[in-house]
Amino acid sequence: MNNHTRRFPYIFAAAVAFAGFALGALQVQARAEEQASTQTQSGADRVSVTLSDPARPALVKASLIDGGITVKAYEGKEVIVEARVRNHESAHQESGPKRISIVTTGLTVEEENNQVKINTESFARTIDLSISVPVHTSLHLRAVNDGDIVVTGVDGEMDIDNVNGSVTLNNIAGSAVAHALNGRLLVTFTRISQKPMAFSSLNGDIDVTFPADLKANVSLRSDRGDVFSDFDVQMQASSAQPIVEDGRDHGGKYRVKIDKTVRGSINGGGPELQFTNFNGQIYIRKAGAPR
């Protein structure tokens, strides 16, 4: 057997290995191109993140300067994020240079120890975030302009703040601290945890529905609106103590202030619920009660 004959099996094996590698690379490239094509057709950047420990609850944090945030619970173990530029369609032009739409969002998703942080780099464009989370997830959401915050079906601790939009929390469980500065705050609980909660607005109504067996202490303040409740609230006698500030020893002023907040209890009392409004109504509703 000559040297050429002896080398043939090795050459053949190398050729087969190379062909297999090339085929695998082409398949990976095809899958990547298919995914990129799907993302382009849907008009959204999409990222799926596996939690470090899917058996434990997650914490998701998201914030936007311009845009809205929608969060929905689902029976899954991943956090799925879609970011979409709003109104990115190109204007129709018969002649002249054609506008090239920038539809990428600079979406960034980081996960560490079941904490997921979501951000975008498109500060000058309006971005809408759609997030799917496992049911047992806590949320920390912030929005400023041109969008609402909507959460549906999540069980966890909610910390929600929207400056120029509404906040809607549908069929949630757990606890919430929610603020809508210039919009309506609408919340519906299926179950509450034994933790203090707070609901506030400056220029919108506050409308919160609780389970019928709610036990809570409530503090209420509304400067230019009324308060309505389906529950029987046992109001405390007005015993507010004046708050005295005396700075005269240091050349300052002497000031006395009496807090306008009124307090009461529902079904014997429990965790404190704070309702604060300036230019809107406050509704404390009981699940199942007529509207």
ABEGO torsion letter per residue (X at the ends): XBAAAAAAAAAAAAAAAAAAAAAAAAAAAAAAAAAAAAAAAAGBBBBBBBBABAABBBBBBBBBABEBBBBBBBBBABBBBBBBBBGABBBBBABEBBBBBBABAGBBBBBBGGBBBBBBABAABBBBBBBBBBABBBBBBBBABGBBBBBBGBBEBBBBBBAABBBBBBGBBEBBBBBBAABBBBBBBABBBBBBBBBBBAABBBBBBBBAABBBBBBBBBAABBBBBABBBBBBBBABBBBBBBAAAAGBBBBBBBBABBBBBBGGEEBBBBBBBAABBBBBBBBGBBX
